[in-house]
Amino acid sequence: MTESQKKLKHLRTTMIQWADENKIQSKKNKQYHVIPQRNGIDWEEDFKFVTKLDGMLSDGLDDKLKKSEMKMCNELYRYYSQCYMMK
């Protein structure tokens, strides 16, 4: 496992933890929860992006992240790592 893959797995875990700590009970159906958006972007879209990158590296389609992908991952980590700062 490459260093990039380890960081992506850590980012995914961080995102899941953030979503769990910030979920809001749905007003329409009390059984469901809603995950808040990040600057108008759904959490699910961010998670799909990170999962896609992890899959591409794992499958050998790419050997490293592009500069723009790395920049986006850093931005996501800065936002979602807030769950560590709350404690």
C-alpha atoms as an extended CHARMM CRD file, in Angstrom:
* protein
*
        87  EXT
         1         1  MET       CA              0.0000000000        0.0000000000        0.0000000000  PROA      1               0.0000000000
         2         2  THR       CA              1.4350000000        3.3410000000       -1.0460000000  PROA      2               0.0000000000
         3         3  GLU       CA              1.6020000000        6.4360000000        1.1490000000  PROA      3               0.0000000000
         4         4  SER       CA             -1.1420000000        8.0560000000       -0.9640000000  PROA      4               0.0000000000
         5         5  GLN       CA             -3.4270000000        5.0760000000       -0.4250000000  PROA      5               0.0000000000
         6         6  LYS       CA             -2.8540000000        5.2260000000        3.3360000000  PROA      6               0.0000000000
         7         7  LYS       CA             -3.7260000000        8.9240000000        3.3550000000  PROA      7               0.0000000000
         8         8  LEU       CA             -6.8580000000        8.3480000000        1.2730000000  PROA      8               0.0000000000
         9         9  LYS       CA             -8.0170000000        5.5880000000        3.6170000000  PROA      9               0.0000000000
        10        10  HSD       CA             -7.4170000000        7.9080000000        6.5740000000  PROA      10              0.0000000000
        11        11  LEU       CA             -9.3890000000       10.6610000000        4.8080000000  PROA      11              0.0000000000
        12        12  ARG       CA            -12.2880000000        8.2840000000        4.1650000000  PROA      12              0.0000000000
        13        13  THR       CA            -12.3120000000        7.2050000000        7.8130000000  PROA      13              0.0000000000
        14        14  THR       CA            -12.1990000000       10.8420000000        8.9210000000  PROA      14              0.0000000000
        15        15  MET       CA            -15.1150000000       11.6860000000        6.6290000000  PROA      15              0.0000000000
        16        16  ILE       CA            -17.2000000000        8.8070000000        7.9930000000  PROA      16              0.0000000000
        17        17  GLN       CA            -16.4800000000        9.8680000000       11.5710000000  PROA      17              0.0000000000
        18        18  TRP       CA            -17.3700000000       13.4990000000       10.7500000000  PROA      18              0.0000000000
        19        19  ALA       CA            -20.6410000000       12.4170000000        9.1170000000  PROA      19              0.0000000000
        20        20  ASP       CA            -21.5580000000       10.2800000000       12.1080000000  PROA      20              0.0000000000
        21        21  GLU       CA            -20.8900000000       13.1110000000       14.5660000000  PROA      21              0.0000000000
        22        22  ASN       CA            -22.6930000000       15.7790000000       12.4960000000  PROA      22              0.0000000000
        23        23  LYS       CA            -25.7470000000       13.9150000000       11.2080000000  PROA      23              0.0000000000
        24        24  ILE       CA            -29.1080000000       15.5440000000       11.8320000000  PROA      24              0.0000000000
        25        25  GLN       CA            -32.3570000000       13.6870000000       12.3550000000  PROA      25              0.0000000000
        26        26  SER       CA            -34.7180000000       14.1410000000        9.4070000000  PROA      26              0.0000000000
        27        27  LYS       CA            -37.8010000000       16.2560000000       10.1070000000  PROA      27              0.0000000000
        28        28  LYS       CA            -39.9610000000       14.2290000000        7.7040000000  PROA      28              0.0000000000
        29        29  ASN       CA            -39.0020000000       10.7640000000        8.9050000000  PROA      29              0.0000000000
        30        30  LYS       CA            -37.4350000000       10.3670000000       12.3510000000  PROA      30              0.0000000000
        31        31  GLN       CA            -35.8020000000        7.0700000000       11.2920000000  PROA      31              0.0000000000
        32        32  TYR       CA            -33.4580000000        8.8080000000        8.8380000000  PROA      32              0.0000000000
        33        33  HSD       CA            -30.5940000000       11.2230000000        9.2570000000  PROA      33              0.0000000000
        34        34  VAL       CA            -29.3100000000       13.9680000000        6.9800000000  PROA      34              0.0000000000
        35        35  ILE       CA            -25.6200000000       14.7930000000        6.6460000000  PROA      35              0.0000000000
        36        36  PRO       CA            -24.9300000000       18.5380000000        6.3470000000  PROA      36              0.0000000000
        37        37  GLN       CA            -23.4120000000       19.9010000000        3.1480000000  PROA      37              0.0000000000
        38        38  ARG       CA            -19.9140000000       21.3460000000        2.8180000000  PROA      38              0.0000000000
        39        39  ASN       CA            -20.2410000000       24.7580000000        1.1630000000  PROA      39              0.0000000000
        40        40  GLY       CA            -23.2630000000       23.5660000000       -0.8310000000  PROA      40              0.0000000000
        41        41  ILE       CA            -21.7050000000       20.2250000000       -1.8060000000  PROA      41              0.0000000000
        42        42  ASP       CA            -23.2200000000       16.9760000000       -0.5600000000  PROA      42              0.0000000000
        43        43  TRP       CA            -21.0560000000       14.8260000000        1.7030000000  PROA      43              0.0000000000
        44        44  GLU       CA            -21.8750000000       11.8640000000       -0.5360000000  PROA      44              0.0000000000
        45        45  GLU       CA            -20.2520000000       13.5790000000       -3.5340000000  PROA      45              0.0000000000
        46        46  ASP       CA            -17.0750000000       14.2590000000       -1.5650000000  PROA      46              0.0000000000
        47        47  PHE       CA            -16.9990000000       10.6660000000       -0.3450000000  PROA      47              0.0000000000
        48        48  LYS       CA            -17.4990000000        9.2960000000       -3.8800000000  PROA      48              0.0000000000
        49        49  PHE       CA            -14.5960000000       11.4530000000       -5.1080000000  PROA      49              0.0000000000
        50        50  VAL       CA            -12.2150000000       10.1180000000       -2.4500000000  PROA      50              0.0000000000
        51        51  THR       CA            -13.4060000000        6.5320000000       -2.9410000000  PROA      51              0.0000000000
        52        52  LYS       CA            -12.8890000000        6.8370000000       -6.7200000000  PROA      52              0.0000000000
        53        53  LEU       CA             -9.3160000000        8.0590000000       -6.2210000000  PROA      53              0.0000000000
        54        54  ASP       CA             -8.6010000000        5.2250000000       -3.7930000000  PROA      54              0.0000000000
        55        55  GLY       CA             -9.9800000000        2.7070000000       -6.2820000000  PROA      55              0.0000000000
        56        56  MET       CA             -7.8900000000        4.0910000000       -9.1380000000  PROA      56              0.0000000000
        57        57  LEU       CA             -4.7050000000        3.8080000000       -7.0760000000  PROA      57              0.0000000000
        58        58  SER       CA             -5.6150000000        0.3460000000       -5.7960000000  PROA      58              0.0000000000
        59        59  ASP       CA             -6.3950000000       -0.9300000000       -9.3080000000  PROA      59              0.0000000000
        60        60  GLY       CA             -3.1430000000        0.4520000000      -10.6640000000  PROA      60              0.0000000000
        61        61  LEU       CA             -4.9100000000        2.8180000000      -13.0800000000  PROA      61              0.0000000000
        62        62  ASP       CA             -2.7900000000        5.6480000000      -11.6950000000  PROA      62              0.0000000000
        63        63  ASP       CA              0.4450000000        5.4430000000       -9.7710000000  PROA      63              0.0000000000
        64        64  LYS       CA              0.0110000000        8.7760000000       -7.9680000000  PROA      64              0.0000000000
        65        65  LEU       CA             -2.5050000000       11.5710000000       -7.5110000000  PROA      65              0.0000000000
        66        66  LYS       CA             -2.5600000000       14.5780000000       -9.8060000000  PROA      66              0.0000000000
        67        67  LYS       CA             -1.7630000000       17.9430000000       -8.2460000000  PROA      67              0.0000000000
        68        68  SER       CA             -5.4200000000       19.0680000000       -8.4920000000  PROA      68              0.0000000000
        69        69  GLU       CA             -6.6250000000       15.8270000000       -6.8600000000  PROA      69              0.0000000000
        70        70  MET       CA             -4.1260000000       16.2030000000       -4.0350000000  PROA      70              0.0000000000
        71        71  LYS       CA             -5.1950000000       19.8190000000       -3.5280000000  PROA      71              0.0000000000
        72        72  MET       CA             -8.8430000000       18.7740000000       -3.3080000000  PROA      72              0.0000000000
        73        73  CYS       CA             -8.0210000000       15.9760000000       -0.8430000000  PROA      73              0.0000000000
        74        74  ASN       CA             -6.1400000000       18.4490000000        1.3470000000  PROA      74              0.0000000000
        75        75  GLU       CA             -9.1320000000       20.7990000000        1.2720000000  PROA      75              0.0000000000
        76        76  LEU       CA            -11.4640000000       17.9520000000        2.2220000000  PROA      76              0.0000000000
        77        77  TYR       CA             -9.1840000000       16.8580000000        5.0480000000  PROA      77              0.0000000000
        78        78  ARG       CA             -8.9950000000       20.3950000000        6.4570000000  PROA      78              0.0000000000
        79        79  TYR       CA            -12.7910000000       20.5560000000        6.5070000000  PROA      79              0.0000000000
        80        80  TYR       CA            -13.6490000000       17.0550000000        7.7460000000  PROA      80              0.0000000000
        81        81  SER       CA            -10.8160000000       16.7800000000       10.2780000000  PROA      81              0.0000000000
        82        82  GLN       CA            -12.7310000000       19.2790000000       12.4370000000  PROA      82              0.0000000000
        83        83  CYS       CA            -14.1660000000       16.2260000000       14.1850000000  PROA      83              0.0000000000
        84        84  TYR       CA            -10.7480000000       15.7140000000       15.8150000000  PROA      84              0.0000000000
        85        85  MET       CA            -10.5930000000       19.3080000000       17.0220000000  PROA      85              0.0000000000
        86        86  MET       CA            -13.9740000000       19.1700000000       18.7710000000  PROA      86              0.0000000000
        87        87  LYS       CA            -12.7960000000       16.6770000000       21.3520000000  PROA      87              0.0000000000
